[in-house]
Amino acid sequence: MATEFKLPDVGEGIHEGEIVKWLVQVGQTVEEDQPLVEVMTDKATVEIPSPVAGTILELKAQEGEVAEVGSVLVVIGAAGEAPQANGRQATSQAQAAARPAQPVEPAIAPSAGPAVSAPSQRTRVLATPATRKLARQLGVEIAQVSGSGPNGRVTDADVKSLAAAGPAPLTRPTEAVVTRPMAANGPAPRPEAREERLPLRGIRKVISDHMIHAVTTAAHFTFVDEVDMTELVKTRTALKPVAEAQGIKLTYLSFIVKAVVGALKRHPYLNASLDHERQEIIVKHYYHIGIATATEQGLIVPVVKNADRLSILAIAAEIQRLSEKVREGKVALEELQGGTFTITSLGAQGGLFATPIINSPESAILGIHEISKRPVVRHDQIVIRQIMFISLSFDHRLIDGHVGAAFAKEVKAFLEDPDWLLIGA
């Protein structure tokens, strides 16, 4: 009996994905868990494996199409079963040749504005589903947009730029007719648009929903302290050539991850989550540290798994690897899941301090800020030291104030005496 395999719910609030590349062909025999197709969501490009062993009878979606969760992607028959001869089993290329070409975008109603010529040869455009929807919303033909993102990916900014500079869009929302008085020398000028409405889609929609959930479930409180980073600045400067010789970019973040892990071991509720429905506290004895990473589409949090088992250089290498994959849009979903604690940083734009929002369902988050030279008092003398502020937000349902403060002091102590980090916090 044939199996209709549907696009699964991959979590993270994702409802659709673009078919990037089929990894199998009609008539091919596949094994269970063999990769079938690459699907690009608004968070990552993932390979979807086969749920069963058998023969590919039909590919239900073409490369470049956007499929909704729950829609049928492929039909898999029993091993040795031949594809049907009614044309359903044709590959996307054969299907295109066997019937009149149909536009990927929805049908366009005639417009009073200047016509936009279609490209002579349509090729698959690399863009997220959210960017494609934005293009449709703004009346921009996605194939006409030159991508400025990684590997030629079309970004939201590319679409907006073409919409602003190009000819009249192919489709526009129906506008109410407004009668304006005639000026003495002709029609009154139309006022410039003072606002712009864009659909809330993709990563920004996921972030929006996630933040609402976080602030309406966790009872936030924030603790701020300052850290004397002078010794750590010296340590990092001394170790940078060692890291660079191995192709590793050694940032302060790798030291901070190590300090956080050391403090989490002493305060386990900071590495826990609350299952409110079951009325249980889930204490995790593994340390998966999320690193908030800025992208054109929004903030994404890849996770350094088992950070307690890694050296500082290994942590630095993993942060570098994950950051590159995130910015290239190639991070896998499993690399975004399972975090137990999150660190967020604005780098040189970090300012003094902020009040970060907890990455639910975690119980705490650390915000790190700019390191700068400041006058401080040491042994009754005013001296110049490298100072960084840290901001920690906690879920007060799990973390009492004195526990949060003690955790912050542990992180501060490790960072101010980096020798402890080097020998294992």
Secondary structure, 3 states (H helix, E strand, C coil): CCEEEECCCCCCCCCEEEEEEECCCCCCEECCCCEEEEEECCCCEEEEECCCCEEEEEECCCCCCEEECCCEEEEEECCCCCCCCCCCCCCHHHHHHHCCCCCCCCCCCCCCCCCCCCCCCCCCCCECHHHHHHHHHHCCCHHHCCCCCHHHCECHHHHHHHHHHCCCCCCCCCCCCCCCCEECCEECCCCCCCCCCCCCCHHHHHHHHHHHHHHHHCCEEEEEEEEECHHHHHHHHHHHHHHHHCCCCCCHHHHHHHHHHHHHHHCHHHHEEEECCCCEEEECCCCCEEECEECCCCEECCEECCHHHCCHHHHHHHHHHHHHHHHHCCCCHHHCCCCCEEEEECHHHCCCCCCCCCCCCECEEEEEEEEEEEEEEECCEEEEEEEEEEEEEEECCCCCHHHHHHHHHHHHHHHHCCHHHHHCC
